[in-house]
Amino acid sequence: MRTKPQPAVTPMEPTRFGGSMERSSIAFQILERIKTALIRGQLKPGDYLPSETELTQSLGIGKSSVREAIKMLQAIGIVEVRRGQGTIIRREPGTPLVDPMAFGMILARGMTRDVLEFRQMFEPAYTLQAMANATPEDHASIRHAITALAAAIANGEQTSRHDVSFHRAVLRATHNPMTIRVGETLIELIEAALETSMQTLPETALKDHQAIYAAFQAGDTNGVLAAIEESSKSWETNLTYPDDP
């Protein structure tokens, strides 16, 4: 007779989630308790959650509520359901099917000033982080993005995709999952503006990228910050979102 494979990590004790719950918004309460357990270190990446049966019994709730909570955790990339083993907390965040942070930022994108201020704060920070962490492969990716943009401009074929490739190459050179997630959301927000920039001031964008990378390659912190500051002058005139009321 075949035996059921055993989890590599002992599931978390159901009692660590606390006692029974009120009936309203039960799935959200489960999410909140899992978040609290993660913050307190009672639940760690790589741990298995208690089984569906254990959760229903210990929390005094129905299986449908447990299943709803697990589906929500899957959707935001927190857990992975392994058939025949159980539900495990990911060691690194997965690619979310639904990204609450992204939706929150998208809903706020009409506030031009807020988008600009966030980019002016965040882009210098992640660029310096990338400068410290970049591998030879990262440098090659950044150079390739600059070369591809120059070639596209020469052929009159430049699009926001060419501009975005540079920013993504720098962003990924941070090798920090949290930085990359926030940065990807920011790129999505400004991509329409970058398309406008590519059609109106492509040579300026190319020059800005070249200046940023020259300082980046040299390990020149002040040079990177100065180049991004110069580049930001074109951001302020090319964001296409309506200003906040």
N, C-alpha and C positions, 0 to 999 in steps of 0.2 A: 504493500500500500504506500502511495506517495505521501510524504509528509509536507505539511504547509511550511514554506520558508519562513524562518524567524527574522524579525527586524534586527539590523546590525546594532541599533541603539535601543535601549530600553525606553518604552513609551513613558511620557510624563504621567505622574499619578493624577487621576481625575480630581482628587480632593484639592489639588493646588489651585484649581479654578474657583474655589469657594463653594458656598452652598447653593441651594436652589434659587431660581430666578423668578422675577415677576413675568407675567405673560406678554407684556407689551414689548415690541421691538427686540425679541429674544435673540435673533441672529446678530444684531448689532451689539448686544450685550456680550455675546460670546466673543466677538471680535475685540471688544474693549478689554475683556479679561485676558485674552491671548496677548494683546499688546502689553498689558501691565506685567504679565508673566515674563515676557521677553525683556522688558526694561529692568525688572528686578533680578534677572538672571535665573529665574526658576525654570525657564524654558529657553533653550539655546538652539542656534542653527544646527541642523543635523539630528535633532530630537524628533521622535515620533509623537504625534498627538495620541491621546487615549482613543480607543475605538469608538465608533458611533454608539454602540450599546453602552459602553462605560460612561460616555458623556450624557446620554439620555437618562441613565439611572442616577448618576451623581448630581446632576443639575436639575433633575425633575422636569425635563422638557421633552417634547416630541422629536422623533427622528427627522421629521421634515425641517425643523428649525436648525438642527445640527447640519443637515445636508446643505441648507441654504447658506449657512455661515462658511462651510468649507468651500462652496462654489465661489463665494465672494473673495475668500482668501486666495483661491486659485486665480481669479480674475485680476487681482492686483499683484500677482507674482510672488506671494509670500510662502505658499505651500505647494508641494507636489504630491499627487495621489499615486502611489505605487501599487498596482494591482497585486493582490495576494499578500501584501506586507502592511500597508497602512498609509497614513498621511504624514509626511515629513516636512519639517520646517526647512526651507532652502538654506544652503550655506551662503549663497549669494542671491540677491533679488533676481527673479526671473523676468523675462520680458512681459510686462503686464498687458492683458487684453483690454483692460480699462485702467487708465492712469488718472486718478483723482487730481493729482497735482497739475497735470497737463490741462485738464478741463478747467480747473480753477484759473490758471494763467490765461487760457484762451478766452474765457469769459471776461477777463479784465483787460484784454489787449486793446480795447477801444481807448484806453487811457494812455495816449501817446507818451506823456511825460513819465508815467510809471514804467513803461517798457524801456524807455531811454535810460532812466535812472538805474534800473536793474541791470541793463546790459553794461552800462558804464562802470558799475560796481563789480559785476561778475566776470566779464570777459578778461580784464587785466589779471584778476586773481587766478582764473584757471589757466591762463597763458603762462604765468610764472610757475604754477604748479607743473604744467607740462614741460616747461624748460628744465625743471629739476629732475623730472622722471623720464624724459624722452629717451628711447633706444635708437640705435642706428636705423632700424626699420621705420620708426616714427619719423625721423628726419627725412628719410627717403620718401615717405608718403606725403609729407608737407611739400617737399620740393616738387614732387610729381603734380600735386594740385596746382601749384603756381605755374608750372610749365604748361599744364593742360589749359589753364585759363588764358595764358598768353597766346597759345595756338588757336583757341576758340575766338579770341578777339581779332586775331590776324585774319581769320576766315569769316568774320562777322556772324559767328554762330554762338556767341556767349549767352548763357542763361544763368538763372540763380543756382542751378545745379553746380556750375563751375565755382561760384563763390562759396557755396555751402561746403563743397569738398575741402576747401582750405580750413574752414572753421572746424569741421568734423575731424580732420586729421590732427589739428592742434588739440582739440578736446579729448580725443582718444589717447593722445600721448600722456595725459594725466594718469592713466591707469587707475583711476579712482571711480568705482561704479556709481557712487552718489553724485560726484561732480558731472559725470557723463550723462546721467539721467536728467539732471536739472538743465544741463547745457543743450541736450537734444530737444527738450521742450522749448527752450528759448529760441533755438534755430527754427523750429516749426513756426513760432510766433512771428519771426522777422523775415521769413522766406519771401513773402510777397513784396516786402520793401526791398529785399536784395534783388528781386527780379527787376524792379524799377531802376535800381542802381546800375544793374548790368546793361540796361538799354540806354541809360542817359550818361553815366560816368564810368564806363568799364575800365578805361585807362587809369582812372583815379583809384579804383578798387585794386587793380593789379599793382600799382605803385605802393599802395598801403600794405598789401600782403608781402611784397618784396622787402619793404622797410621793417615790418614786424619780424619777418623771418631772419633778416640779416642780424638784428639784435638778438633774437632768440638763439640763433646758431652760435653767436659769440658769447652767450651767457651774460649778456648785458642787461641787467634788470632795469636800470634807468632808461636805457635805449628802447626796451620793449614798451615800457609805460608811455614814453614820449611818442612812439610810433602809433600806439593804440589811441592816444589822446588826439593826435593829428587825424587819424582815421575817423574818429567820432564826429568830426565836423561834417562829414558827408552823411553820417547816420541821421543827424538832426534834420536834414533837409530831404531825406529820401524815405522816411517811414511813411507808409501810405494810409495808416489807420487814422480815423478821425480823432481830433483832440477831445479830451474829456470836457464835459460841460462845466 
